[in-house]
Amino acid sequence: MVKSVEFNIFRGSDSGEIVPDTSRCALGPFDVFVEITHAGLCGTDRHFKTKGIALGHEGAGIVREIGGSVTSVQAGDKVGFGWIQKVCGHCDYCISDRDQYCDEREQYGTHSSEIGSFASHAVWHESMLIKLPDGLEPEYAAPLMCGGATVWGAMTSYNLKPGDRVAIHGIGGLGHMAIQFASALGCDVVVLSSTASKKDEAMQLGAKEFHITKGDIPEYPIKKVNHLFWCGSASPDYSKIVTLVANDGSIYPLTISFEPSSVPIIALVTNGIKIQGSAVASRLAIRKLLRFVVLHGMRPIIMKFPLNKSGIELAFRTLEEGRMRYRGVLVSQQNLTGKPVVEKI
């Protein structure tokens, strides 16, 4: 007999209002019922705020029940989950540490409309849950499950090497983690930002250089970089930023925009420069990321909000008004104390 579970969720709506609701679904033999303690607010969530689906896709919590065939986790385990909900497990992508590109993948926003991280619980296939390592608090794990994984996947999949000159454009939810990762990976980290007041923080996070930008590029010429990670809030002007990249270098657009982009083909071809797409990270890569974060004692910089209607609305406003430092984390009522705060370890 298949067990049915009921839990609370928060949906988007046509007007953008956050709508509390109740969801019920079956707990299959390989499914896990997770109590969500913390949920990250990703910039991508803004695109789903006006949809009628369960919101949120960065989650951390505690296993409460398991299906009859589940063997990888047990009740009480602390776990995280992200953008990808299910993969086939046997295609070329799945068996070569690229399962995020599985042709049969199920992912947030296109499949189950009843499962999200802005909720009391979620039902998740056991194969896609990531056990949290000892020493990593769930409030910091949640924003690593998508935002951190997106940066990490790009940095560890495309031949980035210690000593490479790496530029990070934008010190926000993705950028502040990218600076830390690249620095710990042994790279020469250059930060590009339109906000001069962020210089000291960028240097503390691991940058070696900081340059003010106007119209996507630094005010003054800089030495070219091998890798340029675009973490800004809008798509870049590729015709401008290609001039920042060394021959045979790469540009990684890590923020989502639905606006068409013009690509300077001649500059790319003649200089061997790549625009490299990269989606989140594989399950193995995320496990390595969490261990790496613990090993190096680094954490995202977060602001906490209550995981309820008013808290979600406040978190969205903070993000949309550009006041988030730097990842919003929604905290279940039993885990939240005090007012929204900024934390860093």
C-alpha positions, 0 to 999 in steps of 0.5 A: 500500500502506497502511503500519502503525505500532506504538507504545507507549501507556498505558491506563486500566483498571476499577481505575484502574491504568495499563496499558502496552500496544502499539498498531498502526494504519494510516498513511493518506494524510493521516495523520502519525506523531508521536513524543510528547516531552511530554504534558499532564495535564488534569483531564479525564483523571481521568474516563478513568483507569478506562476501557480507552482510551489515556490523554491528549489534550494532546500535543507532539512531532516528526513522524517519518513522513507519509502519501503525500498530506500537504503541511502538515508534514514529518519533523522539524517540531515539532507539537502536538495536543489534544482534537479529532482530526478534523473534516469541514472543509466545514460552516458551523462548519468554515469560520467558525472554529468547527470544534470544534463540527463535527457530524462531529467526532471527539474524544478519549474517544468515537472512537479508543481507541488514540490518546492523548498518554500514549504513545511516538507518535500517528497524527494527521490532518494537518489537526488538527496545530498547528505550534509557533512558534519560541520556544515550547518543547514542554513548555509547548506541551503544556498549551496544546493543551487547557487553555490552548485552553479558556481562550483560546477562551472569552476570545476568542469572546464579546465580551470587550474590553480594559477589561472587568472579568474575574473568575477563580475558582480558581488552578489548571491553567486559572485561572493561565493565565486570569489571564495571558491576561486581563491581557495582553488588557487586562482588569481582572483580579479573582481569587477563591480560597479559598486566601489563600496564592495572593494574591502569585502571582495578583498577579504573574500579572497580577491587580489584585484578590484576594478570599478566597471562602467557599461560592463567593463573596467574604467581602465584597461586590465590584464586579460583573464583566462576565465570570466564568470558573469554573476551580474543581475543582467546579461552582458554585452559580449562585444565588450567583455570579450576584450577582457578575455585572453586567447583560448579563454572562457566566459561563463554566463551564470545568471538567467536572462530570457533576453536575446544576446548578440554574440561577436562571432569573429572575436570568438573564432579568431581568438579561440574564446568560448562562451561556456554554458553550465547548469548547476552541478552533478550530484557528485560535484555537489558532494565535493563542494560541501566537503570543500566548504567544510575543509576551508571553513568558508560559508555563504553570507546570508540574511535570514527570514521566517519561512512564512508568507510575510517572510517570503514576501520580505525576502523577495522585496529585499532581493528585488530592491538590491538589498540582499547580502548576499543570499536569502535563507528562509527558516522554519518557525521552530528554527528561527530566532530573532529578526532577519540578520546577516551572518558570515563565518 
